[in-house]
Amino acid sequence: MEKKRRKISKKLLFNSCLAMAGTSVFLIFVFNWLYSTSKENILSKWKNETTRAAQQVNYYLKMPMDAVAFSAVKLNDMMKRKRPVKEAAEYLINETAIYASIINENNTGIYSYYQGEYLDGSGWIPPEDYQPKERPWYTAALEGKGKTVLVQPFLNLQTNTMMMSVSQLLEDGESVVSMDIFLDSVQKMMEEASQDKTIRAAMVMDSNAFVLAHSDREIVGMLFEEKTPVQKILLQKVFFENQNQFLIRENNKKFTVFAESINTDWHAIFILDNSSLYHSLLFIYVFSGLVLLSIITIILILYIRINRKYEEAEDLAREVQAAADIYTSVIRINLKKDTFTYVRGNPDKDGILEGDFTNFSGRSVQIGDKISADQSKDLMKIFMNPETLEERLNGVNSISQEFMAKNEKWMRIRFIVIDRDEEEKLHHIMMAFESIDEDRKRQEKLRQLSETDMMTGIRNRGSGESLTRKAMAEGRKGMFCLMDADKFKSINDTFGHSVGDKVIVAIADCLKKTFRESDIVFRLGGDEFAVFSEGVTNEEIGRSIFNRLFKHIEKVEIKELDNRKIELSVGAVFYPATKEDSFEAMYQRADRGTYKSKKIAGNTVTFEV
């Protein structure tokens, strides 16, 4: 009996030891799994932080690059039309004033080496020995061959901040337009990032390892040299091996480095202290151990739930990474099951699917029709067609379409490939919505400002001439006239340029009151104005229009003129005069008419044939 009991005890002991050993192995396995999962989540978070910092720097650089590219288009157009250098200089001054109000970051304005002359929109006058063609902003633009390029940054010793030029070569192969910007906002980003005690250092370097911004301001403007093993490893991994995450060691300490490319030439780099980075894991490890030792059942349940959450987190991470932060709504589509799933946004608020998350193939076109304004419905029918999705997404990861939404705001819809099946057929895709209304408004504002005469508010010469030539090319008939104020130089000399400016503004106001909104009214420069009035094809109607204009002019009272009245000399012609009539010929006829009107006192119009 005793032998039997001992035998049972030994078996129980063996089973208990086996159970304990199995439990220990299980606990170790679970602990290690939890540790690895938490570690990966922490690393994923800091990888996203580095990516976000790089995206912020990219966005910071986008506005000056857009400004230079936009100015290049205008200057190229001026060269094609053989506009004088003086006009280009005035354009740069106007653009500098515009960008001073639009671009919130510090910039020194637009400047250019234009047809052999240096022009500066901010009014800076270079010294006599200044050689624009030898400056980095000019030579870098030549190397860019017409692309908008970022020039090697430099340290401004007066302000102790980094500066950088953005340049572009013009179409003549010699002229260059450029803008200088301060990189103090980039420096501020790095200093703010380093407030987190986990970050040992945060920096931005260019392709030559030149430090553009650093959490330690003393290092800004220096070359990141290979003085220590840590520095040598960092440069090797980032610049030669193109690694964006790696581990380095220094004096028994470990550091994790994250690097992200900026415009392919720069790098945002975060160096994290591992002791701080993984500090939170200690609590997770101990707490999980206590729970797991207390109840195996809870461990199993916890394991299943965490595993499920981990898988969901991985799916969500891929989806969020694909959609990025720019999308207001993101919908995941399972093409195999023909179903929808909301990833981002509020299903009730958006109302895109109306509570029905099935039948994508049958409802996609109707959904596009429902969310778009009338002018965009045809485009959306084509874009939302499910039958052509496979073909349109063949070889690409995404396709997009801009459209006007029901609320009259501009949106961009994008289809993004998540994965394909074993036959390379689409399986999961995303339908993402992005608001681009502010970008559209900003572009429209820039366009309007570039076409407007800053003093009078009417169109400037470039815009007016362009619209008039377009009307002529489209075969629209009408009356074209040139006009200027009589004895305007005398007004400037006698009463001052400020009074002369009031005269110019008053004439422009009279033109606005006289002519229709559809007429092309523009200022040529100085006191000279021009108008193309479509549909006015005979002298009788033309004279009635000018009589109305002269009545408005006669009512103008400028106190500083001491009762002196403004008088206009006008030359008017009708287009077309012949089958071969051109803008230049029309302009010359109108100019002859203006010259004849100058010989007659008072407000006068002369019609030339």
C-alpha positions in Angstrom: 0.0 0.0 0.0 2.8 2.4 1.0 4.7 1.4 -2.1 1.6 2.2 -4.1 1.1 5.5 -2.4 4.7 6.4 -3.0 4.3 5.4 -6.6 1.2 7.7 -6.9 3.1 10.5 -5.1 6.0 10.2 -7.4 3.7 10.3 -10.4 1.9 13.3 -8.9 5.3 15.0 -8.3 6.4 14.1 -11.8 3.2 15.4 -13.2 3.4 18.6 -11.0 7.0 19.1 -12.1 6.0 18.5 -15.7 3.1 20.9 -15.3 5.3 23.5 -13.6 8.0 23.1 -16.2 5.4 23.4 -18.9 3.9 26.4 -17.2 7.3 28.0 -16.8 8.1 27.4 -20.5 4.7 28.8 -21.4 5.2 31.8 -19.2 8.6 32.5 -20.6 7.2 32.1 -24.1 4.3 34.5 -23.4 6.5 37.0 -21.6 8.9 37.1 -24.5 6.0 37.4 -26.9 4.5 40.3 -25.0 7.9 42.0 -24.7 8.6 41.7 -28.5 5.1 43.0 -29.3 5.4 46.0 -27.1 8.9 46.7 -28.3 7.7 46.6 -31.9 4.8 49.0 -31.1 7.2 51.4 -29.5 9.6 51.3 -32.5 6.7 51.7 -34.9 5.6 54.8 -33.0 9.0 56.5 -33.2 9.3 55.5 -36.9 6.1 57.3 -37.5 7.3 60.3 -35.5 10.5 60.5 -37.7 8.3 60.2 -40.8 6.1 63.0 -39.6 9.1 65.2 -38.9 10.4 64.6 -42.4 6.9 65.4 -43.9 6.8 68.6 -42.0 10.1 69.7 -43.4 8.9 68.7 -46.9 5.8 70.8 -46.4 7.9 73.7 -45.2 10.0 73.6 -48.4 7.0 73.2 -50.7 5.8 76.8 -50.6 9.0 78.5 -51.6 9.5 75.9 -54.3 6.0 76.6 -55.6 6.7 80.3 -55.5 9.9 80.0 -57.5 8.3 77.7 -60.1 5.3 80.1 -60.4 7.6 83.1 -60.9 9.7 81.1 -63.5 6.5 80.5 -65.6 5.8 84.3 -65.6 9.3 85.3 -66.4 9.6 82.8 -69.2 6.4 84.2 -70.6 7.8 87.8 -70.4 10.9 86.6 -72.3 8.8 85.0 -75.0 6.9 88.3 -75.4 10.2 90.2 -75.3 9.1 92.4 -72.4 11.7 94.9 -71.2 13.9 94.2 -68.2 12.2 97.0 -66.3 8.9 95.2 -66.5 10.5 92.0 -65.1 11.9 94.1 -62.3 8.5 95.5 -61.4 7.0 92.0 -61.5 9.6 90.7 -59.0 8.9 93.6 -56.7 5.2 92.9 -56.8 5.7 89.2 -56.3 8.0 89.8 -53.3 5.2 91.9 -51.8 2.7 89.2 -52.4 4.8 86.4 -51.0 5.6 88.5 -47.9 1.9 88.3 -47.0 1.3 84.7 -48.2 4.4 82.8 -47.0 4.3 82.9 -43.2 7.9 81.8 -42.9 10.9 84.2 -43.2 12.1 84.8 -46.8 14.1 87.5 -48.5 11.9 87.8 -51.5 12.2 86.9 -55.2 15.3 87.9 -57.2 16.7 87.0 -60.6 19.5 87.1 -63.0 17.4 88.1 -66.0 18.7 88.7 -69.5 22.1 89.7 -68.3 21.0 91.9 -65.3 20.6 91.2 -61.6 17.0 92.1 -60.4 16.0 92.0 -56.7 12.4 92.2 -55.7 13.2 93.3 -52.1 15.2 96.3 -53.3 18.6 95.0 -52.3 21.4 96.7 -54.3 24.4 94.4 -54.6 28.0 95.8 -54.4 29.9 96.6 -57.6 32.0 93.4 -57.3 28.9 91.2 -57.0 29.0 88.5 -59.7 25.6 86.7 -59.8 26.9 84.0 -62.2 29.4 82.9 -59.6 26.9 82.6 -56.7 25.7 79.1 -55.6 22.1 79.9 -56.3 23.0 80.5 -60.0 25.3 77.6 -60.6 23.0 75.2 -58.9 20.1 76.3 -61.1 22.3 75.7 -64.2 22.9 72.1 -63.0 19.2 71.7 -62.4 18.5 72.2 -66.1 15.1 73.8 -65.6 14.0 71.9 -62.5 13.3 73.7 -59.2 16.4 73.0 -57.1 17.4 73.3 -53.4 20.8 75.0 -53.2 23.4 74.0 -50.6 22.3 75.7 -47.3 24.6 78.0 -45.4 24.9 79.5 -41.9 24.0 83.2 -41.6 26.6 84.4 -39.2 24.6 87.6 -38.3 21.5 85.7 -37.2 23.2 82.3 -36.4 20.4 80.6 -38.4 20.6 78.4 -41.5 19.5 79.8 -44.8 18.8 78.2 -48.2 18.2 79.3 -51.7 15.5 77.8 -54.0 16.4 78.4 -57.7 15.2 77.5 -61.3 16.8 78.0 -64.6 14.7 79.9 -67.2 14.1 78.8 -70.7 16.8 80.9 -72.3 19.3 78.7 -70.6 21.0 81.7 -68.9 18.5 83.5 -66.7 17.7 82.3 -63.2 15.0 83.1 -60.7 15.6 82.4 -57.0 14.4 82.9 -53.4 16.2 82.7 -50.1 14.5 81.3 -47.0 15.4 80.9 -43.4 15.5 77.4 -41.9 14.7 78.5 -38.4 11.3 76.7 -38.4 13.2 73.4 -39.2 15.5 74.2 -36.2 12.5 74.8 -34.0 11.0 71.4 -35.0 14.2 69.6 -33.9 14.4 71.6 -30.6 10.7 70.8 -29.8 11.2 67.1 -30.7 14.2 66.9 -28.3 11.9 68.0 -25.3 11.0 64.3 -25.1 13.6 62.7 -22.8 13.7 59.6 -24.9 15.4 61.6 -27.7 19.1 62.1 -27.2 19.5 64.1 -30.5 17.3 65.2 -33.3 18.8 66.6 -36.5 18.4 67.3 -40.2 21.4 66.8 -42.5 22.0 67.2 -46.2 23.6 64.7 -48.6 27.1 66.0 -47.6 26.4 65.4 -43.9 26.1 69.1 -43.3 24.0 69.8 -40.2 21.1 72.0 -41.2 19.2 71.8 -37.9 20.0 70.1 -34.6 18.5 69.9 -31.1 21.9 71.2 -29.9 22.0 74.6 -31.7 25.8 74.7 -31.3 26.2 72.0 -33.9 24.1 73.8 -36.6 26.2 74.8 -39.6 28.9 72.2 -38.9 30.0 69.1 -40.9 29.0 65.9 -39.1 32.5 64.4 -38.9 33.5 60.8 -38.2 35.3 61.7 -34.9 33.8 58.9 -32.9 32.8 55.3 -33.7 29.2 56.2 -33.1 29.4 59.1 -35.7 31.2 56.8 -38.1 28.5 54.1 -37.9 25.7 56.6 -38.2 27.1 58.1 -41.4 27.8 54.7 -42.8 24.3 53.4 -42.1 22.4 56.5 -43.2 24.3 57.7 -46.2 25.9 54.6 -47.7 23.6 51.8 -46.7 20.4 53.8 -46.8 19.1 52.2 -43.6 16.2 53.9 -41.8 16.4 52.0 -38.5 19.4 50.6 -36.7 21.2 50.1 -33.3 24.4 51.7 -32.2 26.4 51.3 -28.9 28.6 53.8 -27.0 30.2 53.2 -23.6 27.9 50.2 -22.6 24.8 52.2 -23.7 22.5 51.4 -26.6 20.8 53.9 -28.9 18.2 53.3 -31.6 18.5 55.5 -34.7 15.6 56.4 -37.0 16.3 58.1 -40.3 13.9 59.4 -43.0 14.7 60.9 -46.4 13.6 64.5 -47.3 13.3 65.3 -51.0 15.8 62.4 -51.5 18.8 64.7 -50.6 18.2 65.5 -46.9 17.7 63.2 -43.9 15.7 63.7 -40.7 17.4 61.7 -37.9 16.3 60.8 -34.4 18.7 59.2 -31.9 16.8 57.6 -29.0 18.2 56.4 -25.7 17.2 52.7 -25.3 17.1 52.9 -21.5 14.3 55.6 -21.8 12.8 54.1 -24.9 12.0 50.7 -23.3 11.4 51.9 -19.7 7.7 51.3 -20.0 8.3 47.6 -20.9 9.5 46.9 -17.3 6.1 47.6 -15.9 4.4 45.6 -18.7 6.7 42.6 -18.1 6.2 42.5 -14.3 2.4 43.1 -14.4 1.9 40.5 -17.1 4.0 38.0 -15.0 1.9 38.5 -11.9 -1.3 38.1 -13.8 -0.1 35.0 -15.7 1.1 33.4 -12.5 -2.2 34.0 -10.7 -4.5 32.4 -13.2 -3.6 30.3 -16.3 -7.1 30.8 -17.6 -6.7 34.6 -17.6 -3.4 34.1 -19.3 -5.0 32.1 -22.1 -7.8 34.5 -22.5 -5.4 37.5 -22.4 -3.1 35.7 -24.9 -6.0 35.2 -27.3 -7.3 38.7 -27.0 -3.8 40.3 -27.2 -3.0 38.2 -30.2 -6.3 39.2 -31.9 -5.7 42.9 -31.0 -2.1 42.6 -32.3 -3.3 41.3 -35.6 -6.0 44.0 -35.8 -3.3 46.6 -34.9 -1.1 45.3 -37.7 -3.9 45.6 -40.2 -4.8 49.0 -39.0 -1.2 50.2 -39.1 -0.9 49.1 -42.7 -4.2 50.9 -43.5 -3.3 54.1 -41.7 0.1 54.1 -43.3 -1.5 53.7 -46.7 -4.1 56.4 -46.1 -1.7 58.8 -44.2 -3.0 61.7 -42.2 -4.4 63.7 -45.1 -7.6 61.9 -45.6 -10.9 62.9 -44.0 -12.6 59.5 -44.7 -11.1 56.1 -45.5 -13.2 53.1 -46.5 -11.7 49.6 -46.9 -13.3 47.6 -49.7 -13.2 43.8 -49.9 -13.6 43.1 -53.6 -13.9 39.4 -53.1 -16.8 39.7 -50.6 -18.1 42.9 -52.2 -18.3 44.7 -48.8 -17.2 48.0 -47.2 -15.5 48.7 -43.8 -14.9 52.2 -42.4 -11.3 52.8 -41.4 -11.4 56.5 -40.7 -14.2 59.0 -40.5 -17.7 58.8 -39.1 -20.1 56.6 -41.1 -23.2 58.4 -39.7 -21.8 61.9 -40.3 -20.3 61.2 -43.8 -23.4 59.5 -45.0 -21.5 58.1 -48.0 -22.8 54.5 -47.6 -26.1 55.3 -46.0 -25.6 52.5 -43.5 -25.3 49.8 -46.1 -21.9 48.3 -46.2 -22.5 45.7 -49.0 -22.7 45.5 -52.8 -19.8 47.7 -53.8 -19.9 46.7 -57.4 -23.5 47.5 -57.7 -23.5 50.8 -55.8 -20.1 52.5 -56.5 -21.3 54.6 -59.5 -24.4 55.7 -57.5 -22.2 56.6 -54.6 -20.1 58.8 -56.8 -23.2 60.5 -58.2 -24.5 61.1 -54.7 -21.5 62.9 -53.3 -20.5 65.0 -56.3 -21.9 68.3 -57.6 -23.5 68.5 -61.1 -20.4 69.6 -62.9 -18.4 66.6 -61.6 -20.9 63.8 -62.0 -19.7 62.7 -65.4 -16.1 62.5 -64.2 -17.1 60.5 -61.1 -19.1 58.0 -63.1 -16.0 57.1 -65.0 -13.8 57.1 -62.0 -16.1 55.0 -59.8 -16.8 52.4 -62.5 -15.9 49.0 -60.8 -15.6 47.2 -64.1 -12.4 49.1 -65.1 -10.7 49.2 -61.6 -8.5 46.1 -62.3 -7.3 47.7 -65.6 -6.7 51.1 -64.1 -4.8 49.8 -61.1 -2.7 47.5 -63.2 1.0 48.2 -62.4 0.2 51.2 -60.0 -0.7 51.4 -56.3 -3.2 54.2 -56.5 -5.4 56.3 -58.8 -7.1 59.6 -58.0 -9.7 62.1 -59.2 -10.4 65.7 -58.1 -14.1 66.7 -58.1 -16.5 69.3 -56.8 -18.5 67.9 -53.8 -22.2 68.6 -53.1 -21.2 71.3 -50.6 -19.4 73.2 -53.5 -16.0 72.3 -52.0 -13.1 70.6 -53.9 -12.2 67.1 -52.9 -9.9 64.4 -54.1 -10.9 60.7 -54.1 -8.3 58.0 -54.4 -8.4 54.2 -54.8 -5.4 52.6 -53.1 -4.3 49.0 -53.5 -3.9 47.1 -50.1 -3.2 43.6 -51.4 -3.8 41.2 -54.2 -4.7 37.5 -54.2 -2.5 34.6 -55.4 -3.5 35.3 -59.0 -2.5 39.0 -58.6 -6.1 40.1 -58.8 -7.3 42.9 -56.6 -8.4 41.7 -53.2 -8.6 44.7 -50.7 -8.5 48.3 -51.8 -9.1 51.6 -50.0 -11.4 54.5 -51.1 -9.9 57.6 -49.5 -11.3 61.2 -49.5 -9.1 64.3 -49.2 -10.2 67.9 -48.9 -8.2 70.1 -51.3 -10.5 73.1 -51.1 -7.9 75.3 -49.3 -5.2 74.4 -51.8 -7.5 75.3 -54.7 -8.4 78.7 -53.1 -4.7 79.4 -52.4 -3.8 78.7 -56.1 -6.7 80.8 -57.3 -5.7 83.7 -55.0 -2.1 83.5 -56.3 -3.4 83.5 -59.9 -5.6 86.6 -59.3 -2.8 88.5 -57.5 -0.4 87.8 -60.4 -2.9 89.1 -62.9 -3.9 92.3 -60.9 -2.4 95.7 -61.0 -1.6 96.3 -57.3 -2.4 100.1 -57.3 -5.7 100.2 -59.1 -7.2 96.7 -58.7 -7.8 96.2 -62.4 -5.9 93.8 -64.6 -2.2 94.3 -65.2 -0.6 94.6 -68.6 0.4 91.0 -68.9 -3.1 89.7 -68.0 -4.9 92.2 -70.1 -2.9 91.7 -73.2 -3.1 87.9 -72.8 -6.9 88.0 -72.6 -7.2 90.4 -75.5 -5.0 88.2 -77.7 -7.1 85.2 -76.7 -10.4 87.0 -77.6 -8.9 87.9 -81.0 -7.7 84.3 -81.6 -11.3 83.1 -80.9 -12.6 85.5 -83.6 -14.4 87.9 -81.2 -15.1 91.3 -82.6 -15.0 94.5 -80.6 -13.5 97.9 -79.9 -10.0 98.4 -78.6 -8.8 101.7 -77.1 -5.7 103.2 -75.5 -5.9 106.2 -73.2 -3.7 108.3 -70.9 -4.0 111.4 -68.8 -3.1 114.7 -70.4 -0.1 116.5 -68.9 0.4 113.8 -66.3 4.1 114.5 -65.9 3.2 118.1 -65.0 0.8 116.8 -62.3 3.6 114.6 -60.8 6.2 117.5 -61.0 3.8 120.1 -59.5 1.8 118.2 -56.9 4.0 115.1 -56.2 3.8 111.4 -57.1 1.3 110.7 -54.3 -1.2 113.0 -56.0 -0.3 111.4 -59.4 -1.1 108.0 -57.9 -4.5 109.3 -56.8 -5.1 110.4 -60.4 -4.3 106.9 -61.7 -6.6 105.3 -59.2 -9.4 107.7 -60.1 -9.1 107.0 -63.8 -9.2 103.3 -63.1 -12.4 103.8 -61.0 -14.0 105.7 -63.8 -13.2 102.8 -66.2 -14.8 100.3 -63.9 -17.9 102.4 -63.7 -18.1 102.9 -67.5 -17.3 99.5 -68.9 -18.9 96.1 -68.4 -17.6 93.4 -66.2 -17.1 91.3 -69.4 -14.9 94.0 -70.9 -11.1 93.6 -70.6 -9.9 96.7 -68.7 -6.2 96.9 -67.8 -3.4 99.2 -66.9 -0.4 99.3 -69.3 1.8 101.2 -66.8 2.2 104.8 -65.6 -0.9 106.7 -66.6 -1.7 104.5 -69.7 -4.7 102.3 -69.8 -6.3 100.0 -72.4 -9.8 98.4 -72.9 -11.1 95.7 -75.3 -14.9 95.9 -75.4 -16.4 92.8 -77.1 -19.4 93.4 -79.3 -18.9 97.1 -79.8 -18.5 97.4 -83.5 -19.5 100.9 -84.6 -18.5 104.4 -83.8 -21.9 105.5 -82.6 -22.0 103.0 -79.7 -18.3 103.7 -79.1 -18.8 107.5 -78.7 -21.8 106.9 -76.3 -19.5 104.8 -74.1 -16.7 107.4 -74.1 -19.2 110.2 -73.4 -20.2 108.3 -70.3 -16.6 107.8 -69.4 -15.8 111.5 -69.8 -18.8 112.4 -67.6 -17.3 110.2 -64.9 -13.9 111.8 -65.4 -15.3 115.3 -65.1 -16.9 114.5 -61.8 -13.5 113.4 -60.3 -12.4 115.9 -57.6 -8.9 115.5 -56.0 -8.4 118.1 -53.3 -4.7 118.4 -53.9 -5.1 119.4 -57.6 -6.6 122.9 -56.6 -9.6 122.5 -58.9 -7.5 121.2 -61.8 -9.5 118.6 -63.8 -8.3 115.3 -65.2 -8.4 115.1 -69.0 -8.0 112.0 -71.1 -6.8 111.5 -74.6 -8.2 108.3 -76.2 -7.5 106.4 -79.4 -10.0 103.8 -80.4 -10.2 101.2 -83.2 -12.5 98.4 -84.2 -11.3 94.8 -84.6 -10.8 93.3 -87.1 -10.0 96.0 -89.6 -8.8 93.4 -92.2 -8.6 89.7 -92.5 -4.9 89.8 -91.5 -5.4 92.2 -88.6 -3.2 91.5 -85.6 -2.9 92.7 -82.0 0.2 94.7 -82.9 -1.5 96.4 -85.8 -4.5 97.2 -83.8 -2.4 98.6 -81.0 -0.5 100.9 -83.4 -3.8 102.2 -84.9 -5.1 103.0 -81.4 -1.8 104.6 -80.5 -2.1 106.9 -83.5 -5.5 107.9 -82.4 -4.3 108.7 -78.9 -1.5 110.9 -80.4 -4.1 112.9 -82.5 -6.4 113.3 -79.4 -3.4 114.8 -77.5 -3.5 117.8 -79.9 -7.0 118.6 -78.9 -7.7 120.2 -75.5 -10.1 118.5 -73.1 -11.4 114.9 -73.0 -11.1 113.7 -76.5 -11.5 110.4 -78.4 -10.2 109.8 -82.0 -11.4 106.8 -83.9 -8.8 105.4 -86.3 -9.5 103.1 -89.2 
